Amino acid sequence: MVNPTYSPKSPHVSVMLDEIINLSNPEKGGIFVDCTFGGGGLSKKILQFSNTKVIAFDRDKIILNFAKDLKKKYPTRFSFFQNKFSQIHNIVNDQLADVIIFDLGLSSIQLNDLKRGFSFKSEQALDMSMGLTNLSAEDVVNNYSEKKLKLIIKILGEEKDASKIAKNIIKSRATKKITRANQLAEIINKSKKRNYSQKINPSTKTFQALRIFVNKEITELVMGIANATKILRPGGKILVISFHSIEDKIVKYFFNNFSLNRSNPSRYFPENKKNNINLFERYKNQIIKPSNIEIIKNPPSRSAKLRYAIRSKNSFIFPEKMKIKFKRYLDLERSHA
Ligand SMILES: C[S@@+](CC[C@H](N)C(=O)[O-])C[C@H]1O[C@@H](n2cnc3c(N)ncnc32)[C@H](O)[C@@H]1O
C-alpha cells in the first residue's frame, strides 16, 4: 500500500516509504539514522514504532520547524542535526546504528519554494543552494569560464548539448547578468535542438548539473555513504534511494565492490592487488523501484531507485578506491571558476 504522507505541515510525499519500512524492520526497535530528513515523513513513520530512536540530518534550515515538532512529540527518541550527511561519523560517534537511510536529492518543499531557484519556472533568484554552501547557481553561470561551464553541464548533467548551452550562457551574460531561473531556462531552450519526442523539459539536465555542482552532491554522496558504513553495526542495513544515474552508479559500485561477493577482481588478478575491503555481506545487485500506483499518486517518485546492503563483521577501513573511481566528479566539484 502506498503511504500518502502529504499534509500541509509536511508538504513532501515520502518516496517508497512502505518498502523502506519493510526492509528496515522498525518493529524490532533500534537506532535509525535518517540522513535526509526533508519533510520528516520517514522519521515520523519510524518513530511510530515505540522502541526506535531516530537521529536525523538535513543541511537545509527550511525544515527546522518540522524537526522541532517531532522533537516536541518524541523528546527522548528523536534528535536532529542541521548538518551535511558527510559529517555523520563525527556526530554519531558514540554508538552504532542499526539502519541508515539516504533519500537523496531535493524535497518538494525546496523545489516549490520559487525563491530558491531550483525550478525552471521560477522568475526569482537563481540560487539552488540546499544550505551549508557559499556558492549559488547565479555565481556559477555569471562568473565561470565557458570551458568550466561546459564541463559542469556535460559531466554532472550528462547533457549532450553542453557546448552550445555554455557558449550561449557566455553570450547572453555579456549583455545582461543572468539572475532568474526562467531566464536561464530560456537560454537553454534556445540552445537545444527541438526534439518533440523528448519527454523531459530541455532545462532538466542543466539545472541538475548546476544544483549538483553548487551543493557538491557527488562529494557528499561518496563521503556520506562511506562514513555511514563506519558507524553501522555488523548486520545493520544501509539503504539509499537515488534519483539519477550518477548517484545510482556510485551506490551500486560501493555496495558491489566492497561486499564479500565483489564482482570486481578476477581470479587471475594477483592476490595482493585485489580489493580486500569487505564492508558488506553478499550483495544482491537488486534495484527496488516504486510501484505503478505510487508513480501515479506521486509522479516525482518515477525515477527513484532503492538499493540496500548489509554491513559485514569486518572492521571499517575507508574505501579509498571510491575516491579514485569517481575522481573525475570529485575533482570537478572541487574546482573553481
Ligand atoms: C528527498 S528529500 C528527503 C525526504 C524525506 N525522506 C521525507 O520523507 O520527507 C532530501 C532531503 O535531503 C537533504 N539533503 C540533500 N543532501 C544532503 C546532504 N549532503 N546532507 C544533509 N542533507 C541533505 C535535502 O535538503 C532534502 O531536504
The ligand as a MOL file (V3000), in Angstrom:
LIG
                    3D

  0  0  0     0  0            999 V3000
M  V30 BEGIN CTAB
M  V30 COUNTS 27 29 0 0 0
M  V30 BEGIN ATOM
M  V30 1 C 14.1270 13.8580 -0.9800 0
M  V30 2 S 14.3010 14.8260 0.4570 0 CHG=1
M  V30 3 C 14.0370 13.6750 1.7540 0
M  V30 4 C 12.6090 13.4590 2.0820 0
M  V30 5 C 12.3530 12.6440 3.3480 0
M  V30 6 N 12.8410 11.2910 3.2130 0
M  V30 7 C 10.9070 12.6330 3.7330 0
M  V30 8 O 10.3550 11.5660 3.9900 0
M  V30 9 O 10.2910 13.7140 3.8230 0 CHG=-1
M  V30 10 C 16.0190 15.0820 0.5380 0
M  V30 11 C 16.4790 15.9710 1.6750 0
M  V30 12 O 17.8710 15.7210 1.8520 0
M  V30 13 C 18.5380 16.9090 2.1350 0
M  V30 14 N 19.9380 16.7410 1.7300 0
M  V30 15 C 20.4230 16.5990 0.4820 0
M  V30 16 N 21.7520 16.4580 0.5080 0
M  V30 17 C 22.1220 16.4960 1.8090 0
M  V30 18 C 23.3720 16.3930 2.4700 0
M  V30 19 N 24.5080 16.2350 1.7960 0
M  V30 20 N 23.3990 16.4580 3.8130 0
M  V30 21 C 22.2320 16.6260 4.5180 0
M  V30 22 N 21.0150 16.7450 3.9400 0
M  V30 23 C 20.9600 16.6770 2.5970 0
M  V30 24 C 17.7960 17.9620 1.3260 0
M  V30 25 O 17.9940 19.2390 1.9010 0
M  V30 26 C 16.3610 17.4580 1.4160 0
M  V30 27 O 15.6720 18.0920 2.4710 0
M  V30 END ATOM
M  V30 BEGIN BOND
M  V30 1 1 1 2
M  V30 2 1 2 3
M  V30 3 1 2 10
M  V30 4 1 3 4
M  V30 5 1 4 5
M  V30 6 1 5 6
M  V30 7 1 5 7
M  V30 8 2 7 8
M  V30 9 1 7 9
M  V30 10 1 10 11
M  V30 11 1 11 12
M  V30 12 1 11 26
M  V30 13 1 12 13
M  V30 14 1 13 14
M  V30 15 1 13 24
M  V30 16 1 14 15
M  V30 17 1 14 23
M  V30 18 2 15 16
M  V30 19 1 16 17
M  V30 20 1 17 18
M  V30 21 2 17 23
M  V30 22 1 18 19
M  V30 23 2 18 20
M  V30 24 1 20 21
M  V30 25 2 21 22
M  V30 26 1 22 23
M  V30 27 1 24 25
M  V30 28 1 24 26
M  V30 29 1 26 27
M  V30 END BOND
M  V30 END CTAB
M  END
